[in-house]
Amino acid sequence: MEPFARAQAQTEALLTRIGAVGDWRDARPARYAALMMMAYTASQVGNSPLAREWAQRVASEARLDVAGERDYYVSARRRLAIVALESGDLREAAPRVRELAILGRTLYPTDAGRLTNYLHYLIATLCAQGNHAEAKSSADATLGLLHQKGLEREAQIVQLYADRAMANAGLGADADAERDFTAAIAYADDLFKYKPYDRAQLDLRLDYGMFLAERSRFGEAAAQFDACRRVVSEVPNDWHDGRAACAAGAAYAVSHTDDPAKPVAELDRLIAQLRDHSGRDLPRALWLRACLAQEGIASDVPSRQLAWLDEAEARLDASGRGGSRLAQDIEARRLLLGAPPAGLHAETGHELAEAASALLAAAR
């Protein structure tokens, strides 16, 4: 039995023993702690469905109005928001991160570390929706607050610099984006040196690698994708969505510097995997595959390219990412290939921006 499955079985056995405790009220905290630890672990090893299942069990049982259960309830709601974000389902993530913002400013108004963490989720959602201007404004204010309060040792500083990098990239401010990616990596190298498999580290390397690849800096991009894959190199699961996304980026980059036959075939294999698992990054992988044909590295006919682009765009739109930079790039390419406009649905993000402003006011 692989390590995670063994831990899962052991946790279920522990929950059975906890359930046998005479006074159920005394057993609740131990039960919630075990469930939340497994939800976190499942998320880290790329098993989002199981992370959702474990967190939902706590969210359904814990009571917000009971002091000893309140933190577990909020933690479960936070994990559900994270899982939605990691899965790329912004239609679920957006209301969940708004709920977190309300819980944060209501229950923890003086906990600046917690509130800036919740701000990261709001900003990341804004970025994924394509609302880069509001994301950047919120990221500027949140990073200013972190530095003002001396919270540079908080892990979310890595994510917030990465958030701002993505917002700057979306706004076309490449020099500012690169500055922020560099800052995020510097903090990650320090803060995560004892947490080498942290999901934030994986997403940072993946996003920076894609930023570089999109600007034809393929050697530098390949180095970031290699670092991205090292983050999950020892994760025991055969499948990890982040591992597949990093490998897809690497295949795209390497196809520009080496014989493309093998990396193109590898990208096709990874697309099939991402499709089978409904991976968050399937649309990006499909886009990269179509790019290889457009760039003359692969020889696929326009109808085949359009099929990939249509699939990618449909998945982005269905998940609330119709206004993203990726969706806009795909739509532009579709139109060049002679396809009719798709009528994408862009989210305004105003509610998220307002929630971020309210949370910032509370954190100050």
C-alpha positions in Angstrom: 0.0 0.0 0.0 1.5 3.4 -1.0 2.0 5.9 1.9 -1.0 8.1 1.3 -3.4 5.2 1.0 -1.9 3.8 4.2 -2.4 7.1 6.0 -6.0 7.3 4.7 -6.7 3.8 6.1 -5.1 4.7 9.5 -7.1 7.9 9.7 -10.3 6.0 9.1 -9.4 3.5 11.8 -8.6 6.5 14.2 -12.0 8.0 13.4 -13.7 4.7 14.3 -11.9 4.7 17.7 -12.8 8.4 18.3 -16.4 7.6 17.5 -16.3 5.0 20.4 -15.6 7.7 23.0 -18.3 7.9 25.5 -19.0 11.6 25.4 -19.2 12.5 21.7 -18.8 16.2 22.5 -15.3 15.6 23.9 -14.4 13.6 20.8 -15.4 16.2 18.2 -12.2 18.3 18.2 -10.0 15.2 17.7 -12.2 14.0 14.9 -12.1 17.4 13.1 -8.3 17.6 13.5 -7.8 14.2 11.9 -10.2 15.0 9.1 -8.6 18.4 8.3 -5.1 16.9 8.4 -6.1 14.4 5.8 -7.9 17.0 3.7 -4.7 19.1 3.7 -2.5 16.1 2.8 -4.9 15.0 0.0 -4.7 18.5 -1.5 -0.9 18.5 -1.3 -0.5 15.2 -3.2 -2.9 16.3 -5.9 -6.0 14.4 -4.8 -8.6 17.2 -5.0 -11.7 15.0 -4.9 -10.6 13.4 -1.7 -9.5 16.7 -0.1 -13.0 18.0 -0.9 -14.6 14.9 0.6 -12.7 15.1 3.9 -13.2 18.9 4.3 -16.9 18.7 3.5 -17.3 16.2 6.4 -16.0 18.8 8.8 -18.0 21.6 7.2 -21.2 19.6 7.5 -20.6 18.6 11.2 -18.8 21.5 12.9 -20.9 24.4 14.2 -20.0 28.0 13.8 -21.8 29.0 17.0 -19.8 26.7 19.2 -16.5 28.2 20.4 -14.6 24.9 20.4 -15.7 24.0 16.8 -15.6 27.5 15.2 -12.0 27.3 14.0 -12.6 23.8 12.5 -15.6 25.0 10.7 -13.7 28.0 9.2 -10.7 25.8 8.3 -13.0 23.4 6.5 -14.6 26.2 4.5 -11.1 27.5 3.7 -10.0 24.1 2.4 -13.1 23.8 0.2 -12.3 27.2 -1.3 -8.7 26.1 -1.9 -9.8 22.9 -3.6 -12.1 24.9 -5.9 -9.3 27.2 -6.8 -6.8 24.4 -7.4 -9.4 22.6 -9.6 -9.9 25.8 -11.7 -13.7 25.9 -10.9 -14.1 29.6 -10.3 -17.9 29.4 -10.3 -17.5 27.5 -7.0 -14.4 29.3 -5.8 -15.7 32.8 -6.1 -18.6 32.5 -3.6 -16.4 30.4 -1.3 -13.6 33.0 -1.1 -16.2 35.8 -0.5 -17.6 33.7 2.4 -14.0 33.4 3.8 -13.6 37.2 3.6 -16.8 37.7 5.6 -15.8 35.1 8.2 -12.4 36.6 8.5 -13.4 40.2 9.1 -16.2 39.1 11.4 -14.4 36.4 13.5 -10.7 37.4 13.3 -10.6 41.2 12.7 -7.2 41.5 14.5 -5.4 38.5 12.9 -3.6 40.2 10.0 -1.8 37.0 9.0 -5.1 35.1 8.5 -6.7 38.1 6.7 -3.8 38.5 4.3 -4.0 34.8 3.5 -7.7 35.2 2.7 -6.8 38.2 0.6 -4.5 36.0 -1.5 -7.5 33.7 -2.3 -9.6 36.7 -3.4 -6.7 38.1 -5.6 -5.9 34.7 -7.1 -9.6 34.3 -8.1 -9.6 37.8 -9.6 -6.5 37.0 -11.7 -7.9 33.7 -12.8 -11.1 35.5 -14.0 -9.0 38.0 -16.0 -9.7 41.0 -13.7 -6.0 42.0 -13.6 -6.4 45.7 -12.8 -8.4 45.0 -9.6 -6.2 42.1 -8.7 -3.1 44.2 -9.0 -4.6 47.0 -6.9 -5.6 44.6 -4.1 -2.2 42.8 -4.3 -0.3 46.2 -4.0 -2.3 47.1 -0.9 -2.0 43.6 0.7 1.8 43.4 0.1 2.1 46.9 1.6 0.2 45.7 4.6 2.4 42.6 5.0 5.6 44.7 5.0 4.1 47.4 7.2 3.2 44.8 9.9 6.4 42.9 9.6 4.8 39.8 8.3 7.5 38.8 5.8 7.8 35.4 7.4 4.2 34.5 6.5 4.1 31.9 3.7 1.4 33.9 1.8 3.9 36.5 0.9 5.2 34.1 -1.8 1.7 33.7 -3.2 0.9 37.4 -3.1 4.1 38.3 -5.0 3.1 35.6 -7.5 -0.4 36.9 -7.7 0.8 40.4 -8.5 3.2 39.0 -11.0 0.3 37.3 -12.8 -1.7 40.5 -12.6 1.2 42.5 -14.1 1.6 40.0 -16.8 -2.1 40.2 -17.7 -1.7 44.0 -17.9 1.3 43.7 -20.2 3.7 45.0 -17.6 6.3 42.3 -18.2 9.2 44.0 -16.3 7.1 44.4 -13.2 5.8 40.8 -13.5 9.4 39.5 -13.7 10.4 41.6 -10.7 7.5 40.0 -8.7 8.2 36.5 -9.8 11.9 37.0 -8.8 10.8 38.3 -5.4 8.4 35.3 -4.9 11.1 32.8 -5.7 13.5 34.5 -3.3 10.9 34.2 -0.5 10.0 30.7 -1.5 13.6 29.5 -1.4 13.8 30.7 2.2 10.3 30.0 3.6 9.8 26.7 1.9 13.2 25.1 2.3 11.8 22.8 4.9 8.5 22.3 2.9 9.8 21.3 -0.5 6.4 19.9 -1.7 4.3 22.9 -0.9 1.6 23.6 -3.5 2.4 27.3 -3.5 6.0 26.5 -4.7 4.6 24.3 -7.5 2.2 26.9 -8.8 4.8 29.6 -8.6 7.3 27.6 -10.8 4.5 26.6 -13.2 3.3 30.2 -13.7 6.7 31.7 -14.1 7.7 28.9 -16.5 4.6 29.7 -18.6 5.4 33.5 -18.5 8.8 32.8 -19.9 7.7 30.3 -22.5 5.0 32.7 -23.8 7.9 35.2 -24.4 10.0 32.6 -26.3 12.5 32.3 -23.5 12.4 28.6 -23.8 15.7 27.6 -22.0 14.7 29.7 -18.9 11.2 28.3 -19.1 12.5 24.7 -19.1 14.5 25.4 -16.0 11.4 26.6 -14.2 9.4 23.6 -15.3 12.2 21.3 -14.1 12.0 23.0 -10.7 8.2 22.7 -10.8 8.5 18.9 -11.3 11.1 18.6 -8.6 8.5 20.0 -6.1 6.3 16.9 -6.7 9.1 14.4 -7.6 8.6 12.4 -4.4 4.8 12.6 -4.2 3.7 9.0 -4.2 0.6 9.3 -6.3 0.8 8.2 -9.9 -1.4 11.1 -10.8 -0.9 14.7 -9.8 -2.5 17.5 -11.7 0.5 19.9 -11.0 3.0 17.3 -12.2 1.1 16.9 -15.5 0.8 20.6 -16.0 4.5 21.1 -15.3 5.4 18.3 -17.7 3.1 19.8 -20.4 4.9 23.1 -20.1 8.3 21.4 -20.3 7.3 19.5 -23.4 6.2 22.7 -25.1 9.5 24.5 -24.2 11.8 21.6 -25.1 10.0 21.2 -28.5 11.6 24.5 -29.5 15.1 23.6 -28.5 15.4 19.9 -29.4 14.0 17.4 -31.9 10.3 18.1 -31.4 9.0 14.6 -32.2 9.3 13.2 -28.7 8.1 16.3 -26.7 5.1 16.7 -29.1 4.1 13.1 -28.5 4.6 13.6 -24.7 2.3 16.7 -24.8 -0.4 14.6 -26.6 -0.1 11.9 -23.9 -0.4 14.5 -21.1 -3.4 16.1 -22.7 -5.1 12.7 -22.6 -4.2 12.4 -18.9 -5.5 15.8 -18.1 -8.7 15.1 -20.0 -9.3 11.9 -18.2 -8.9 13.6 -14.8 -10.6 16.9 -15.8 -7.4 18.7 -14.8 -7.4 22.4 -14.3 -4.7 23.0 -16.8 -6.2 21.0 -19.7 -7.1 24.2 -21.5 -3.6 25.5 -21.3 -2.2 22.2 -22.5 -4.6 22.2 -25.5 -3.6 25.8 -26.2 0.1 24.9 -26.2 -0.6 22.0 -28.6 -2.4 24.3 -31.0 0.5 26.8 -30.7 3.0 24.1 -31.8 1.0 23.7 -35.0 0.7 27.4 -35.6 4.4 27.9 -35.0 5.3 25.2 -37.6 6.8 22.8 -35.0 3.9 20.3 -35.6 2.0 19.8 -38.8 -1.6 19.6 -37.7 -4.3 21.0 -40.1 -6.3 24.0 -39.1 -9.4 22.0 -38.4 -7.5 19.9 -35.8 -6.1 23.1 -34.2 -9.6 24.5 -34.0 -10.9 21.4 -32.3 -8.3 21.8 -29.6 -9.0 25.5 -29.2 -12.8 25.0 -29.1 -12.4 22.3 -26.3 -10.1 24.6 -24.3 -12.3 27.6 -24.6 -15.4 25.7 -23.7 -13.8 24.4 -20.5 -12.5 27.8 -19.5 -15.9 29.4 -20.1 -17.8 26.6 -18.2 -15.5 27.0 -15.2 -15.8 30.8 -14.9 -12.5 31.6 -16.7 -14.1 33.0 -19.9 -12.5 36.4 -19.2 -9.0 35.1 -18.5 -6.0 36.1 -20.6 -5.8 32.5 -21.8 -9.4 32.5 -23.0 -8.8 35.8 -24.9 -5.7 34.4 -26.6 -7.6 31.3 -27.6 -10.5 33.3 -29.0 -8.1 35.5 -31.0 -6.5 32.4 -32.5 -9.9 30.9 -33.3 -11.0 34.0 -35.2 -7.7 33.9 -37.2 -8.6 30.3 -38.2 -12.0 31.5 -39.5 -14.2 30.4 -36.6 -17.2 32.5 -35.5 -17.0 34.4 -32.2 -17.7 32.2 -29.2 -19.5 34.7 -27.0 -17.4 34.1 -23.9 -18.8 35.0 -20.5 -16.4 37.2 -18.5 -17.0 37.6 -14.8 -16.8 41.2 -13.6 -15.2 40.3 -10.3 -16.7 43.4 -8.6 -17.9 41.5 -5.6 -14.5 40.0 -5.0 -12.8 43.4 -5.3 -15.3 44.8 -2.8 -14.7 41.9 -0.4 -10.9 42.5 -0.7 -11.4 46.2 0.1 -13.5 45.4 3.2 -10.9 42.8 4.3 -8.1 45.2 3.9 -9.9 47.8 5.9 -10.4 45.2 8.7 -6.7 44.1 8.6 -5.4 47.6 8.9 
